């Protein structure tokens, strides 16, 4: 079954500049060894990129409502999505080597107007009760077997 994603995200960078860096791969056992074979002290260069980075998140509330799962399940799904966003931002992003990103400001919510994303600790506390309230929307027993025939 294919469903569109209710939560999507992307990262954009602007004002990107190159910061040249590098180092030496040290060989403590054989510092003057044959570098062609992977031995010896080998200098290397690396380019790092610096700039302003912004992460964008989109939670499709209309899609979640369109599932027709009921208010309790909708609230739970939104809370889980907000939990995932806040957890990702709190734990940082390591997109590649030497690229550790941390949040550097407040979250800006464009819609719905006036909405603020609850802090992660509030979401963590609220989720167990939201899951219990939404339990009627889950399969009973909580297992679903599917069989696909060609």
HUCOR-V138080 format. One record per pair of residues at least 6 apart in sequence whose C-alpha atoms are under 7 Angstrom apart, sorted by the first residue. I is the first residue (numbers start at 1). J is the second residue. D is the distance in Angstrom with one decimal. If there is no record, write none. Layout:
i & j & d
I & J & D
I & J & D
This chain:
i & j & d
6 & 59 & 5.6
6 & 60 & 5.0
6 & 63 & 6.4
6 & 64 & 6.7
7 & 58 & 5.7
7 & 59 & 4.6
7 & 60 & 6.5
7 & 81 & 6.7
8 & 57 & 5.8
8 & 58 & 5.2
8 & 59 & 6.6
9 & 56 & 5.4
9 & 57 & 4.3
9 & 58 & 6.1
10 & 55 & 5.8
10 & 56 & 5.4
10 & 57 & 6.8
11 & 53 & 6.9
11 & 54 & 5.7
11 & 55 & 4.3
11 & 56 & 6.1
12 & 53 & 5.7
12 & 54 & 5.4
12 & 55 & 6.5
13 & 51 & 6.3
13 & 52 & 5.5
13 & 53 & 4.3
13 & 54 & 6.4
14 & 51 & 5.9
14 & 52 & 5.4
14 & 53 & 6.6
15 & 51 & 5.2
15 & 52 & 6.3
16 & 49 & 6.3
16 & 50 & 5.4
16 & 51 & 4.3
17 & 49 & 5.6
17 & 50 & 5.3
17 & 51 & 6.3
18 & 47 & 6.3
18 & 48 & 5.8
18 & 49 & 4.7
18 & 50 & 6.4
19 & 47 & 5.8
19 & 48 & 5.0
19 & 49 & 5.9
19 & 50 & 6.9
20 & 46 & 6.1
20 & 47 & 4.6
20 & 48 & 6.1
21 & 45 & 6.0
21 & 46 & 5.2
21 & 47 & 5.8
21 & 48 & 6.8
22 & 44 & 5.5
22 & 45 & 4.1
22 & 46 & 4.9
23 & 43 & 5.8
23 & 44 & 5.6
23 & 45 & 6.6
24 & 41 & 6.4
24 & 42 & 5.4
24 & 43 & 4.1
24 & 44 & 5.9
25 & 41 & 5.5
25 & 42 & 5.1
25 & 43 & 6.3
26 & 40 & 6.9
26 & 41 & 4.6
26 & 42 & 6.7
27 & 39 & 6.6
27 & 40 & 5.1
27 & 41 & 5.3
30 & 39 & 6.6
30 & 40 & 5.5
31 & 40 & 4.1
31 & 41 & 5.1
32 & 40 & 4.7
32 & 41 & 6.6
33 & 39 & 4.8
33 & 40 & 4.2
34 & 40 & 6.0
35 & 42 & 6.7
64 & 74 & 6.3
65 & 74 & 6.6
69 & 137 & 6.6
72 & 133 & 6.2
72 & 134 & 5.0
73 & 134 & 4.9
73 & 137 & 6.5
76 & 130 & 5.4
76 & 131 & 6.3
76 & 134 & 6.9
79 & 123 & 6.7
79 & 127 & 7.0
83 & 120 & 6.2
83 & 123 & 6.0
86 & 120 & 5.6
87 & 120 & 6.6
89 & 102 & 6.9
89 & 103 & 6.2
92 & 100 & 6.9
92 & 101 & 5.6
92 & 102 & 5.0
93 & 100 & 5.7
93 & 101 & 5.0
93 & 102 & 6.7
94 & 100 & 4.6
94 & 101 & 6.3
109 & 115 & 6.5
109 & 116 & 6.6
